[in-house]
Amino acid sequence: MSPLEERHPSTVTDWDDERRKARLRDTGLGHGWKSLRRTRLVLLRVAALLLAGLVLFAQYWVHDVAPEQTRLARTEPAVLPVAPPADAENWDTVVVDMVGLGGLNAGNTAAALPSLSRMGVVWAIKYDNSGIDTRVIAELIIRAAQMSGLKNIVLVGHSMGGVIALEVAKHIHTGSDRRLVSVILDCTPMDLNAVRPESRGRGEDMLRWMAWLPGARESRGLRLTVETYARRDRFFDRGGAGMPGIRVAKLGGVVSDVLREKIFSRDAASNGLIESQFLAIVAGGALNDLRALSRPADGKPRPAIVFIRPRNPGNDRVVDVEYSHRVLIERSGGVEGTLLVVMARNTGHANPMQRPREYNTVIEQQILPFVQRFQQQVRAAASAAGPR
């Protein structure tokens, strides 16, 4: 008899679901367990899930976090040359530019503002991607200025970069032999109350992620997710004429932009640097720094404070520039104040690279004459004091 003839013939009518379930019970995992069978199965499944989670976490750490930790350990702040002075008489002054939240290197921003060279040599600060130490940045600027023979310093800070610039300015003004001419603030929040609620909420969410998720300061995968979600208005259609949902083609474009600009770009700030930048705003030290800059120090006159803001405050969707404006008037304005407020047309939040013409115009026409008066005062005070 052939093997086919030995098999018991069966048809669809022989199907019995109860028999199938009984067979599964007799052959399934833990079928021989007599006591606590259900509890032991639950524990086994939990252990399997934990093991899978540990494997995934190990892959996340080895391939995402550890390479960034190694790279960030080698980063350090730097002063980058941008342009020589436009006028030979200003070879005694350096203008140092600093970018804001999410920025690493101010070189491109400073290059978009050639009018800065009318005040002196132009440098840009590249932050340390592992965080911010304003004393280290100040010492770096002071040391570079001493080696270059530059006596006078002008600091420029865009958005949160202005908070950093004010703290660096305090170190230079009160703790060095260099003379601080001016601090130029571009849409800078004077404290956390100056940050608009939506932007403040995103920053606070970021701090919570940093606090509880291991490796969040270095994770590129987390950065990709957060940056993509922040651009959700570009790919999520809430309804309108069609059905709400994600537009896959637009989502792909957003992911591509984030990878190019925030993940693989050498000028993209790390998660840890962004955390340090936001914490600088939260700390609210700008008011104390303004107080220190409002008085002469070691025979050096107090520096000028310049605030650049959009003429239409609604154009700045990140910072309440009217709030910062009021704070600056209280701290640096008045009859004998050192404050100049410039209201630029057609600008938004600290966007000189997008609006270079507007920025260079207000620098040339309004800021330069104001700063030059203080530059002459500093030179006169230095001449009266004699060589240091």
C-alpha positions in Angstrom: 0.0 0.0 0.0 1.4 3.4 -0.9 2.1 6.1 1.8 -0.7 8.2 0.4 -3.2 5.3 0.9 -2.0 4.8 4.5 -3.0 8.4 5.5 -6.5 8.8 7.0 -8.7 10.7 4.5 -10.1 14.0 5.9 -12.4 16.7 4.6 -13.4 20.1 5.8 -16.3 18.6 7.7 -13.7 16.9 10.0 -12.7 20.4 11.4 -13.3 20.7 15.1 -12.1 24.0 16.7 -12.5 22.6 20.2 -10.1 19.7 19.3 -7.6 22.3 17.9 -7.7 24.3 21.2 -7.3 21.1 23.2 -4.3 20.2 21.1 -2.7 23.6 21.7 -3.2 23.3 25.4 -1.6 19.9 25.4 1.5 21.0 23.4 1.8 24.8 24.3 4.4 26.4 26.5 4.0 25.3 30.1 1.5 22.6 29.4 3.1 20.3 32.0 3.0 22.9 34.8 0.6 21.9 37.5 0.8 24.8 39.9 0.7 28.6 39.3 0.6 28.0 35.6 -1.0 31.3 34.7 1.3 33.3 37.0 4.4 31.6 35.6 3.3 32.2 32.0 2.7 35.9 32.8 6.2 36.2 34.4 7.8 34.4 31.4 6.2 36.8 29.0 7.2 39.9 31.0 10.8 38.5 31.1 10.7 38.1 27.3 9.5 41.7 26.9 12.2 43.0 29.2 14.8 41.1 27.3 13.6 42.5 24.0 13.6 46.0 25.5 17.1 45.5 26.8 18.3 44.4 23.4 16.6 47.4 21.8 18.1 49.8 24.4 21.6 48.3 23.8 21.3 49.0 20.1 20.1 52.5 20.8 23.0 53.2 23.1 25.7 51.5 20.9 24.6 52.9 17.6 23.0 56.2 18.5 24.2 57.6 21.8 27.8 56.3 22.2 29.1 57.7 18.9 27.8 61.1 19.7 29.3 61.0 23.2 32.7 60.3 21.7 32.3 63.1 19.2 31.1 65.6 21.7 34.0 64.8 24.1 36.3 66.2 21.4 34.4 69.5 20.9 35.4 72.8 22.3 34.5 76.5 21.8 36.4 78.5 19.2 36.9 82.0 17.9 36.6 82.1 14.1 37.8 85.1 12.0 35.2 86.5 9.6 36.3 89.8 8.3 39.0 92.6 8.7 37.8 96.1 9.7 36.5 98.3 6.9 38.4 101.3 8.3 42.1 101.2 9.3 41.4 103.2 12.5 39.3 100.4 13.9 42.1 97.8 14.1 41.9 98.3 17.9 38.4 96.9 18.1 36.9 93.4 17.6 33.2 92.6 17.0 32.3 89.1 18.2 29.0 87.5 17.0 27.1 84.8 18.9 24.1 82.8 17.5 21.0 81.8 19.4 19.0 78.7 20.4 19.8 75.7 18.2 22.8 77.4 16.6 26.4 76.2 16.9 28.5 78.5 14.7 27.9 82.2 14.2 30.2 82.4 11.2 27.5 82.4 8.5 25.4 84.9 10.5 28.4 87.3 10.9 29.3 87.0 7.2 25.7 88.1 6.3 26.4 91.4 8.2 29.3 93.1 6.5 28.3 96.3 8.2 29.7 95.0 11.4 33.2 95.5 9.9 32.6 99.2 10.1 33.2 98.9 13.9 36.3 96.6 13.8 37.6 93.2 13.1 34.7 90.6 13.0 34.9 87.3 14.7 32.3 84.6 15.3 32.0 82.2 18.2 31.6 78.5 17.7 30.1 77.0 20.9 31.2 73.8 22.6 28.6 71.2 21.5 28.6 69.6 24.9 27.3 72.7 26.6 28.0 76.4 27.4 30.4 77.9 29.9 30.3 81.7 29.5 33.5 82.2 31.5 35.4 79.9 29.1 34.0 81.8 26.2 35.0 85.2 27.8 38.5 84.0 28.5 38.8 82.7 25.0 37.8 86.1 23.6 40.1 88.0 26.0 43.1 85.8 25.2 42.5 86.0 21.4 42.1 89.8 21.7 45.3 90.1 23.7 47.3 88.1 21.2 45.9 90.2 18.4 46.5 93.5 20.1 42.8 94.4 20.1 42.0 96.6 23.1 38.2 97.2 22.6 35.4 94.6 22.2 31.9 94.8 20.8 29.6 91.7 21.5 26.6 90.8 19.3 24.1 88.2 20.3 21.1 87.0 18.3 18.1 85.8 20.3 19.3 83.6 23.2 22.8 84.4 22.0 22.2 87.8 23.5 21.7 86.2 26.9 25.1 84.5 26.5 26.6 87.8 25.2 25.5 89.7 28.3 27.1 87.1 30.7 30.3 87.1 28.6 30.2 90.9 28.7 30.0 91.0 32.5 33.2 88.8 32.6 35.0 91.0 30.2 33.9 94.3 31.7 34.5 93.4 35.4 37.4 90.9 35.1 39.7 91.8 32.3 42.0 94.5 30.9 40.0 94.7 27.7 37.5 97.5 27.2 33.9 96.7 26.4 32.4 99.2 24.0 28.9 97.8 23.4 26.6 94.8 23.6 24.2 94.5 20.6 21.1 92.4 21.4 18.9 91.0 18.6 15.4 90.0 19.8 16.9 88.8 23.0 14.6 87.5 25.8 15.6 89.2 29.0 14.1 86.4 31.1 11.8 83.4 30.6 8.7 85.7 30.7 9.8 87.2 27.5 9.6 83.9 25.7 6.2 83.3 24.1 4.2 80.5 25.7 4.4 78.1 22.7 8.2 78.3 22.4 8.5 78.2 26.2 6.4 75.0 26.3 8.6 73.3 23.7 11.7 74.2 25.7 10.2 72.9 28.9 9.1 69.7 27.1 12.7 69.3 26.0 14.0 69.7 29.5 11.7 66.9 30.7 12.9 64.6 27.9 16.5 65.3 29.0 15.7 64.6 32.6 14.2 61.1 32.3 15.4 59.6 29.1 19.0 58.1 29.3 21.2 59.4 26.4 18.7 62.1 25.4 21.5 64.7 25.3 23.3 62.7 22.6 20.5 60.8 20.8 20.2 61.6 17.1 17.1 59.5 16.8 15.3 61.5 19.5 16.5 64.7 17.8 15.1 63.5 14.5 11.7 62.8 16.1 11.5 66.1 18.0 12.5 68.2 15.1 10.1 66.5 12.7 7.3 66.8 15.2 8.0 70.6 15.6 7.5 70.9 11.8 4.2 69.0 11.8 2.3 71.9 10.3 4.1 71.2 7.1 2.9 67.6 6.7 -0.2 67.2 8.9 -3.4 68.3 7.2 -6.1 69.0 9.9 -8.9 68.8 7.4 -10.0 71.7 5.2 -11.2 70.5 1.9 -10.0 66.9 2.3 -9.7 64.3 5.0 -7.3 65.0 8.0 -4.2 63.0 8.1 -0.4 62.8 7.4 0.7 63.7 3.9 3.4 61.1 3.3 5.2 63.0 0.5 5.5 66.2 2.6 6.5 64.1 5.6 9.4 62.7 3.6 10.5 66.2 2.6 10.4 67.3 6.3 12.5 64.3 7.4 15.0 65.0 4.6 15.3 68.6 5.7 15.8 67.7 9.4 18.5 65.1 8.5 20.4 67.6 6.4 20.1 70.6 8.6 20.0 69.2 12.2 21.4 65.6 12.1 24.3 65.5 9.6 25.2 69.2 9.5 28.4 70.1 11.3 26.9 73.4 12.3 23.9 71.9 14.1 23.7 72.2 17.8 23.6 69.0 19.9 20.7 68.2 22.2 23.0 69.0 25.2 24.0 72.4 23.8 20.3 73.3 23.1 19.5 72.3 26.7 22.3 74.5 28.0 21.1 77.4 25.8 17.5 77.2 27.1 18.7 76.8 30.7 20.6 80.1 30.2 17.2 81.8 29.6 15.6 79.9 32.4 18.3 81.0 34.8 17.3 84.7 34.2 20.8 86.1 34.8 20.5 88.7 32.1 19.1 91.3 34.6 22.0 90.9 36.9 24.4 91.1 34.0 22.8 94.4 32.9 23.2 95.7 36.4 26.9 94.9 36.3 27.3 96.6 32.9 25.5 99.8 34.1 28.5 100.9 36.2 32.1 101.8 35.3 34.6 99.1 36.2 38.3 99.6 36.9 38.3 103.0 35.2 36.5 101.7 32.1 33.3 103.5 31.1 30.1 101.5 31.0 29.3 100.0 27.6 26.4 100.9 25.3 23.5 98.5 25.0 21.7 98.2 21.7 18.4 96.3 21.2 17.3 95.3 17.7 13.6 94.3 17.4 11.0 94.2 14.7 8.9 97.3 14.3 5.8 95.1 14.3 6.2 93.0 17.6 3.9 90.3 16.1 6.5 89.5 13.6 8.6 87.9 16.3 6.7 84.7 17.2 9.4 83.4 19.6 10.1 86.4 21.9 7.8 89.1 23.3 10.1 91.9 22.2 7.9 94.6 23.8 8.5 92.9 27.2 12.3 92.9 26.7 12.1 96.5 25.4 10.4 97.6 28.7 12.9 95.7 30.8 15.8 97.3 29.0 14.4 100.8 29.4 14.1 100.1 33.2 17.7 98.7 33.5 19.7 100.7 30.9 17.5 103.5 29.7 16.7 106.9 31.3 18.1 110.3 30.9 21.7 109.2 31.4 21.1 105.7 30.0 23.2 103.8 27.6 20.4 102.2 25.6 19.5 102.4 21.9 16.4 100.6 20.7 16.3 100.0 16.9 13.0 99.0 15.3 13.7 97.3 12.0 11.2 97.0 9.3 10.2 93.7 7.7 12.3 91.5 10.1 11.2 88.6 12.3 12.8 86.8 15.1 16.6 87.3 15.0 16.8 86.5 11.2 19.7 88.5 9.7 20.5 85.6 7.3 17.0 85.9 5.9 16.8 89.7 6.0 20.4 90.9 5.5 19.5 94.0 3.7 17.2 95.3 6.5 19.8 94.4 9.2 22.7 96.0 7.5 20.7 99.1 6.8 19.8 99.7 10.5 23.4 98.9 11.6 24.8 101.4 9.1 22.3 104.1 9.7 21.4 103.9 13.4 23.7 101.5 15.4 27.1 102.5 13.9 26.8 106.2 14.8 25.6 105.4 18.4 28.4 102.8 19.0 31.1 105.0 17.5 30.3 107.7 20.2 31.0 105.1 22.8 34.1 103.9 20.9 35.5 107.4 21.1 34.7 107.6 24.8 36.5 104.4 25.4 39.6 105.5 23.4 39.6 108.9 25.3 39.4 107.1 28.7 42.2 104.8 27.6 44.4 107.7 26.6 43.8 109.6 29.8 44.6 106.5 31.8 47.9 105.8 30.0 49.3 102.4 29.0 47.9 99.4 31.0 
